[in-house]
């Protein structure tokens, strides 16, 4: 759940401010409370998860689809969380900064094996990784004081549970590291926090800009985006060596991402302006037609079909393979009757995160 409205150095936005300390003072000027169907759905899913974990029952307003998805998270927590466990815990992290805290979805302290497990439940579609997950690293540094004087002998297991988008590693991704390593990341966070709360925090552009509420007003992102526009107009040679081809694709891919982020920020600002009555020259708001739906009760629609000789009943469909698996159908049977089709092939840049995760994180 979001803690940005309550904390200046929110754990949920740590990935932004650890990379760009300047986002903190800018965000305080331009951050607007946002409400959307996706956000409301996420809040509802988190509340359902807490209810299921604490009472064993689902809230009455949660449908079957949400239960199936949220169960991926609740089942994993119940299966792995040993020792004292808390849900939706406000974790304060003064070791990073007195203004740094957030709400951790769940954490459990396995006192016998000295393993601290932290869980982050993501109901949205944007892929979130466990490795170097700065939000969980903030919480982990906040949990260290609960471990006692022998905290250096503990191990942390950080888990991201995300049931909706497809990921090659599945809906649950974990990252294990020692408490000493957690503290090392904490020092990195503290340096960024001190800069963010200081007199001259610097702004640094990157992928994190996508989640910054001040991206429409950031001078660094504006300069980078306009520089990207100039690069986009440069003529490219006809014959490129493989090295030149790869290098230019890397530059233009980064430029396109900066342009997209800058444009998204400007669009959000313009949308807010038009909705409050401010004129934005050359732009207006247009509502696309929604899906055509029946406005009459089901019984009346069915009666209409019977009068006109048309069967308006929806034909029965089988439940999804995932639902069948949860219902008890063996995996080998499902494999024989279902398949996961490959998506369209696309060229993607090589991500060094996997190598860093294999050979160590922050150095």
N, C-alpha and C positions, 0 to 999 in steps of 0.2 A: 504494500500500500504506500501511497505517496506521503513523504514527510517534508516536501519542499516548502509547504505553506507554513511550517512551524520552525524550521531550522535554517539559519543563514548558510551554514555549510552542511546541507542535507546529504545524508548517506546515499539517497536515491539518485542524486546528481553528482556523486563523487567522480564518476568518469569524466564529467565535463570540467569541474574545477581543478582536478588534479592535473589535467592537461592544459587548462587555461584559467589561471587564477583570476584574470581580469573579468571572467564571466560572472563572478560573484557580485561586484559592485554594479556592473551593467544589468545583471538580472534583477537586482533589487529595484532598479528604476523602471524596468519594463515588464517584469513578471506579472502576468494577469492570471487570476484563477480561471482555469479552463475546465469546462464540463462538456462531455461528449457521451454518445451512447457507448462507445468502447470503454471509456473511463468508468461509467456507471456499471457496465457489465463486469468489469474487472473488480470493482468494489464489492459487487454482489457475490462474485465467485470467491473472493477472499473471506467474506463473512460466512459463506456456506462451508468453507473449509474449516474455519475455526469452530463453527457449530458442530460439525461432524467429528472433529478431533476431541472436543471437550465434552460433548454430550452423547455422541454416538448416533445422533439423528440429524436428518437433513431439514432445513427450513421448508415450510410448506410452499413457498413461492419459487422453489428451485425445480426446473424441469429435468427430464431424464437426460437430455444431452449434456447439460451443465454438470449433472451428477457424475456422468461417465468421465468427463474431462477432469473435474476436480478430484475424483477418486484416484487418478494417477498420482496426484500430490499426497493426498491423505493416506493412501495405502503405503506409499514409500516412507512417509514419516513414521507411521505405526510399525513398519517392518524394520526400520533402521535406528530409530531414536531410542537409545538406552540411557537410563538414569533420569534425573530431574529434567523436565521439559516445560518450556513456556511458549505461549503463542502470542503474536502481536505485541511483543515486548518493546518498550521504549528503551533504547540503548544509548546512553550518554558516553561520549568519548573525549574526555578532557585531555587525554594524552596527545590527541591531535589538535584540539582547540576547544575552548569552553563553549563555543557556539556550534559545535559539531555533534549531532545526534540524529537518530532516526528510529523507525519502527521495523524491527526484524520480524519476518513472518513466523519463524520458529527457530529455537536453538535448544539443544539437549547436551547435558554434560555427563558423559560416561565416566564416573568417578573411578570405577574399577580398572578400566583400561586406559584412563587418562586421554580420552578422545573427546574433543568438542565438535559437535556437528551443527552446522548452521544451514538453514534452508531458505531459499528464495523462490517463491511461487510466482511464476509469470503466466498470466492468462492471455496475454496479447500474442500477436503474430510475429513481431520483430525478434529475430534470433538473438538470444543472450547466452554468452558462454560463461562457464565456471572459472576457467583459467584467468587469473588476474582480474577477477570481478571486483572492482573497486568498492562497490556497495557492500558486498559481503566482507571485504577486507576491513572496511570501517567498523562493521559490527564485531568482527573478530578481535580487533584491537580494543573494543569496548568490553568484550567478554573476558579478556585476559585477567583483569583484577579479581574476577570471581574464582580463579583457579588456585589462588594461594601462592605461597612463597616458592613452591616447586613448579611454577608455571612453565619453566623452560623445558621440562620433560614431557609436556603435552604435545599432542598432534591435533591439527585442525582438519576437518573435512568439510569443504564448502560445496553445497549442492544447489544447482539450478534445476527446477522442475518446470517444464514448459510443454504441456500436452498437445497444443494445437498445431504449430508448424512442424513440418518434417525436418528431421536432423539426422545425419548419417550415424550419430552416436545414440540416437533414441531420445525420448522425452526427458531423460534424467542425465545430467552431466555433473561430474564431481571433480574436485581438485583437492589433493591432500598436500599439506605442507606443515612444517614444524611451527611451534609457537614462536621460536626465534625468528623464523622467516616472516611470520606475520608481523612481528615487531619491526623488522627491517622495512617492510612495506609501510608500516605506520610512520616511520621516520620520513619516508618520501611524502606521505600524505600531510604530515605536519609542516614540512617545508612549503608545500603548495598552499596550505591553509594560512600560514604566516604571511605569505606573499599576497594571498587574496584579501586578507584583512589589513594589510599594510597601506602605506600612502601611495605607492606606485606599482600596483599589480600589472603584470604584463599580459597581453592577449596573444594567444597562439591558435592559429587556424588548424583544422584537421577534421576527421570524421565526427568528432564529438560536437562540432558546431551544429549538427542536425538537431540536437536536443537542447540547444541553448535558447532561452526565451528572448535573448537580446540580439539574436543573429541579424535582425533587420537594421539594427543601430550600431553594429560593431565596426569600427573603422578598419580593423585588421582584416576582417572577412570581406569588407567592401573592396579594399585594396587588392586582396588576393583574387577576388572574383573578377575585377576589372582587368587585372593582369592576365587572368585566364582567358578573358575575351580577346585581348590582344594576341595571345598565343594562338588562339583558335583561328585568327585571321592570317597568321603567317603561312606562307606557301611552303609546302612540303616537297622535297625532292622526289622524282619519279621512282628511282630505284633505291630501295633501302636494304641495307644489310640486315641480317637477323638481329644484331645488337641494336642498330638504329631503330628498327621496327619496334622492338620491345621497349626501348627507352622512350620513344615518342608515345606509344600507347600508354605507358605508365604516366607520363606527364599529362596527356589529354584526359585520361580517366580521372586523375586527381583534379584536373581543372573542371571537368564536367560535374564532379561531386561538389566542388566548392560553389559552382554556379547554381546547381540545384538547391543547395542549402541556403544560399543567399536569397534566391528567388522565393523559396518556401517561406522564409522569414518576412520578406516584403509582402507576399500575398496575405499572410496572416495579419500583418499590420494594416494593410489596405482593407481587408474584410472587416476588421474591427472598426475601422474608420467609417466605412460606408454604412455599417449597421447602426452607428451612433449618429448618422446624419451628415457626416463630412463627405464632401465631394472629392473624388479621386479622378482627375482628368483622364479620359480615355478608358475608364473602367467602371463596371457596374456589377451587380449581383444577379445571377440567373439561376433559377431553380429548375433542374432537370425533372422531367416527369417521373414519378415513382412507379412501382409495379402495380398493375391493375389488380385489385382485390375485390372480392364480394363484399358488398355493404349490407346485405340482408342476412338474417339468421340462416344457419345451415339447412334446417328443415324446410324453410321457404325456398331456398335454392334447389334442393332436391325435388320439391314439389313442382317447381318450374320445369325441370328436366323431364319429369314424368308426363306433364301436360303436353310438352312439345315432342315427346318421343325420343329424347336424348338422355343417355345415361351420364349424369354429371358426377357420379361417385368416383373418387380416386382409387385406382387399382392398388391392391396390396403390394407392398414391396418388402424384401427381406431386410433385416437389420444389417448394419455394417459388419465387416469382418472383425473389427475391434470390439464391437458390442457382443458378437458371437463368442469371441475369446473370453470376454469377461463373464459371459453366461455359462461357461464351462466346456465349450467345444475345444478339444485338444489342438495344440499348435500344428501337429502334423496333418490333421484333417483340414484345418483352415488353409494351410499351405497348398494342399491339393486342390482346393476349390477357389482360391483367391490369389491374386498377384499384385505386386506393386509395379506399375508401369513406369518406365524411365521417362523423365521429362525431356524437353528439347535440349539438344547440345548447345552449350554456349562457352565462349572463351572467358576465363576468369583469371585475375592476377594471382600469383602465388602468394599465399599468406604465410608469413614467417612465424605466426603465433604458435602453430603446432610444433615447430622445431624448438621454440623457446620453452614451451610447456614440457617437452621431453628432456631438455638439457638444463632446465632451471629457469627461474623467472627473473626478477629484478636483480641486476648486478651492480 
